[in-house]
Structures are given as structure tokens and as C-alpha cells.
Amino acid sequence: MLEEASQLENIEVFTPWGVSVGFITSLEVDDEKGEITSLFLEETNEKLVEDGSSILIPFRWVQAVGDVVILRYFPQDIPIRSIEEQGPMA
């Protein structure tokens, strides 16, 4: 599972309507379940994310994974919180 998950790094993520959100730089994984819980994105689109800040995307928002990641959902406004407020990364 982790070997497959590591292949997601540096993959571009798109909204359901085809706009680039950013690039996956790391993953948050539930070690007990062996499941990805979140994608950490950097180089985000400033038109979608205030100041192009790094964000965590819940994996449940993912619709498809291939050469790119397509989201099934993306909110209109992303609340920006510091990394400390978002909690620890796995």
C-alpha cells in the first residue's frame, strides 16, 4: 500500500470542473487501517486557495487517480490555517 501511495507524490490535482488545485507533496496515512486520509498540496492555484497556500485535502474528496488526481468535491472557499493548526502529518 505505501509503495503505491508514494507514487502519488508530485501528481497534479484537479477540481471536478478541470481546474488545477496544486501538486501532492506528501500524504497523511492511517497506519492502523493502512489507508490514505489526506493529501498535502503545495504550489496551489491562487485563484482557488488564498495566497497559494499549502493545503490538506481529505482523501474522501478524491474521485479518480491516474496520471492526475480528479476530485469529486472542492469547496468554493478554502479556510486558511497554519500548518500548526492543521495538526501533525503522518
C-alpha positions in Angstrom: 0.0 0.0 0.0 2.7 2.5 1.0 4.7 1.8 -2.2 1.6 2.6 -4.3 0.8 5.6 -2.1 4.3 7.1 -2.7 3.6 7.1 -6.4 1.0 9.9 -5.8 3.7 12.4 -4.8 4.2 15.2 -7.4 0.9 14.3 -9.1 -1.3 17.3 -10.1 -4.8 17.6 -8.5 -7.8 19.0 -10.4 -11.2 20.2 -9.3 -14.3 18.4 -10.7 -14.6 21.2 -13.3 -11.0 20.7 -14.5 -9.0 23.5 -12.8 -5.6 22.7 -11.3 -5.6 22.9 -7.5 -1.9 22.1 -6.9 0.6 19.2 -6.6 0.7 16.4 -4.0 3.9 16.7 -1.9 3.0 14.2 0.9 0.3 12.0 2.3 -1.3 11.5 5.6 -1.9 7.8 6.3 -3.9 6.0 9.0 -1.3 3.4 9.9 -3.8 1.1 11.7 -6.1 0.9 8.6 -3.4 1.3 6.0 -5.4 4.0 4.3 -4.6 7.4 2.9 -6.6 10.0 4.9 -5.4 13.3 3.3 -3.3 14.7 0.5 -0.9 17.6 1.3 -0.8 20.0 -1.7 1.7 22.7 -2.4 2.1 25.1 -5.3 -1.7 25.7 -5.1 -3.7 27.8 -7.5 -4.0 31.3 -6.1 -7.4 31.7 -7.8 -8.7 28.8 -5.6 -6.6 29.0 -2.5 -5.7 32.3 -0.8 -2.1 33.3 -1.3 -1.4 29.9 -3.0 -1.0 28.4 0.5 -0.3 24.7 1.1 -3.5 22.8 2.0 -4.7 19.4 3.2 -7.4 17.7 1.0 -9.4 14.9 2.6 -8.9 11.7 0.6 -12.6 11.1 0.6 -12.9 14.1 -1.9 -10.9 12.1 -4.5 -12.9 10.7 -7.4 -10.2 9.2 -9.6 -6.5 8.6 -9.5 -4.4 8.1 -12.6 -1.8 10.3 -14.3 -3.6 13.1 -12.4 -6.0 13.2 -9.4 -9.6 14.3 -10.0 -11.6 15.5 -7.1 -15.3 14.7 -6.7 -15.7 17.8 -4.5 -13.9 21.1 -3.9 -15.3 23.9 -1.8 -15.8 27.5 -3.1 -13.7 29.0 -0.3 -10.7 27.3 1.5 -10.2 28.4 5.1 -6.5 29.0 5.5 -5.0 27.8 8.7 -1.3 27.5 9.6 0.3 24.1 9.5 0.4 24.0 13.3 -3.4 24.5 13.4 -3.9 21.7 10.9 -2.2 19.2 13.1 0.7 16.7 12.7 1.4 15.0 9.4 1.9 11.2 9.5 
